[in-house]
Amino acid sequence: MNFGKVGFIAYYEKNSIYSFNSIIAALETAPKIRNIDIYYVKSKKKLIPKIEEVLKKNEIIIIGFSIFSTQIWEISEIVRAIRKKYRENVYLIAGGPHPSGNPKGTLDHGFDYVFIGEAEKSFIKFIEHIKENKSMEDIPAIAYIDKNGNYIINKNRIQIDLNDYPPFPLKNTKYGAIEIARGCPFKCYFCQTSFMMGTKVRYRKVEEICKYVRILKSENLIDIRFITPNAFSYGSKDGRKINLRSIEKLLSNVKEIIGKNGRIFYGSFPSEVRPEHVNREVLQLILDYADNDNIIIGGQSGSQRMLDLCNRGHTVENIYEAVKITKECGLSANVDFIFGLPQENEEDRRDTRQVIKDLIVMGAKIHLHTFIPLPKTPFSSAYPKKLDKRNKEFIRRNLAKIYGNWKKHEKVAIKIWRELNKNN
């Protein structure tokens, strides 16, 4: 039995744009469902009216959310509001970092289905099954509660080839940054990337990237940004080294397409680089082809003990050297740091404050975070600490050179820990 028309509503707020671009782009490649009606909603205020509108045109509605751990309670309120009004023919689904790491907990917030990790293939199959009223048992990397109240979590991880799908929707048009790499070999204990996307890095080929740059150029969109866990490892066989030839091939080809009026941003938002990968040769490529005036460097701690405990794989000296070289090349350095990492003691905090102070003197800006336990990471069960008086006073004195959402993260960190560890 087929259900007829199915509409998909993407809760397309600023934190979920890149996730939905890849998912909806994948849908458009599937022959059976490429003509599904897609709707974008950018605020919770507009969501209920849009559901009313879409229900008039479709027999089934699927509403999708991509969720970071810091958003789970905000999204949960939206789910409750929808559930009060709609029960039949409305499916609520979730994907992204938090649901991937905590599928059972996410289902408990009222979702019908949760997607784990990379969802391009599983989401296509899910939509096909919805249209054909089929069981979800054979869909990999999906979680749901069956009719008997049992949690069903199909964990088989799917790793896709980025070259099989566009980076953004072309029919249901939403242009944006181009994802050029997925996966990370470093397995930092506070970060979800390796545990969610795998340790094998996969790249979108330069030829494929250029195909979509040409599409952007045809729309007079000539500010080109890239999504990658580590910009300076593009094309590296193991993801741990620099491949200058691959980076130059990428940047030079893109620059040729967009011309002198176009701009490339590489190694800056929405991606970053590792400190040990910053050298004069790779920065010269940025100067030759790119237009960003800054590099975002993942430092994370000024304590070597903490860097080792976090499995970072670089030294404090690498951080200093990266900032020094960046400044000497005429670029600004923005360096990420995290206060409150598990097992951090006063000596570690003192070391980190000193490194931050030194980097500020060198001309760097500091992007500051406080530790948040993230699901499925080795640090997911670590209880987060609040900033102590010395760190608060240090931040206050250096606010002109420090930015970030550490206050917001500090407020939600303990809530997230409770969410992840409530059954332990």
Buried (B, 14 or more C-beta within 10 A) or exposed (E): EEEEBBBBBBBBBEBBBBBBBBBBBBBBBBEEBEEBBBBBBBEBEEBBEBBEBBBEEBEBBBBBBBBBBBBBEEBBEBBEEBEEEBEEEBBBBBBBBBBBBBBEBBBBBBBBBBBBBBBBBBBBBBBBBBBEEBEBEEBBBBBBBEEEEEEBBBEEEBEBEBBEBBBBBBEBEBBBBBBBBBBBBBBBBBBBBBBBBBBEBBBBBBEBBBBBBEBBBEEEBBEBBBBBBBBBBBBBEEBBEBBBEBBBBBBBBBBEBBEEEBBBBBBBEBBBBBBBBBBEEBBEBBEEBBBBEBBBBBBBBBBBBBBEBBBBBBBBEBBBBBBBBBBEBEBBBBBBBBBBBBEBEEEBBBBBBBBBBBBBEBEBBBBBBBBBBBBBBBBBEBEBBEBEEEBEEBBEEBEEBBEBBBEEBBEBBBBBBEBBBEEE
